[in-house]
Amino acid sequence: MDILHKTILCPFCGHPTHITLDISGEDQDDIEDCSNCCNPIHVQTHKDELRNKVQVFIDAEDEQYY
């Protein structure tokens, strides 16, 4: 099991939040709650095996894309 520990900033209040990601499998799409304001944070993880990198995308759960 591959574990990645990251510190991210909440897109709502800017508070640093610690998250733990399991990067041993496929791409992930998760929701984490901010420990400060309790708003949901949308966390997407993409494992790029060709370049041996992991990309983590953070946004607010209520953002809309057009």
C-alpha positions as CSV (number, residue, x, y, z in Angstrom):
1,M,0.0,0.0,0.0
2,D,1.4,3.4,-1.0
3,I,0.4,6.2,1.3
4,L,0.9,9.9,0.6
5,H,0.6,12.6,3.3
6,K,-0.2,16.1,2.1
7,T,-1.1,19.4,3.6
8,I,-3.6,21.3,1.6
9,L,-5.4,24.7,2.0
10,C,-9.2,24.7,2.4
11,P,-10.8,26.4,-0.7
12,F,-13.4,28.0,1.6
13,C,-11.4,29.3,4.6
14,G,-7.7,28.8,3.7
15,H,-7.0,26.7,6.8
16,P,-4.2,24.1,6.3
17,T,-5.7,20.6,6.4
18,H,-3.7,17.4,6.6
19,I,-4.9,14.6,4.3
20,T,-3.8,11.0,3.8
21,L,-4.1,9.5,0.4
22,D,-3.9,5.8,-0.7
23,I,-2.2,5.9,-4.1
24,S,-1.7,2.2,-4.6
25,G,-4.8,1.8,-6.8
26,E,-6.6,3.7,-9.6
27,D,-7.5,7.4,-9.7
28,Q,-9.5,8.5,-6.7
29,D,-12.3,11.0,-6.2
30,D,-13.0,11.8,-2.5
31,I,-14.6,14.3,-0.2
32,E,-12.7,15.5,2.9
33,D,-14.2,17.8,5.5
34,C,-12.2,20.9,6.6
35,S,-11.2,20.5,10.2
36,N,-11.8,24.3,10.7
37,C,-15.0,25.3,8.8
38,C,-16.4,21.7,8.2
39,N,-17.1,22.5,4.5
40,P,-16.6,19.6,2.1
41,I,-13.3,19.7,0.1
42,H,-13.3,17.8,-3.3
43,V,-10.0,15.9,-3.6
44,Q,-9.1,14.2,-6.9
45,T,-6.0,12.0,-7.2
46,H,-4.4,11.0,-10.5
47,K,-1.5,8.5,-10.6
48,D,0.7,9.2,-13.7
49,E,2.7,5.9,-13.9
50,L,4.4,7.0,-17.1
51,R,6.1,9.9,-15.4
52,N,6.1,8.3,-11.9
53,K,4.1,11.2,-10.4
54,V,0.9,11.7,-8.4
55,Q,-1.3,14.7,-9.1
56,V,-3.7,16.0,-6.5
57,F,-6.5,18.4,-7.4
58,I,-8.3,20.4,-4.8
59,D,-11.5,22.4,-5.2
60,A,-14.7,23.3,-3.4
61,E,-17.4,20.7,-3.6
62,D,-20.0,23.2,-4.8
63,E,-17.9,24.6,-7.8
64,Q,-19.6,24.3,-11.1
65,Y,-17.9,23.7,-14.5
66,Y,-19.3,25.0,-17.7
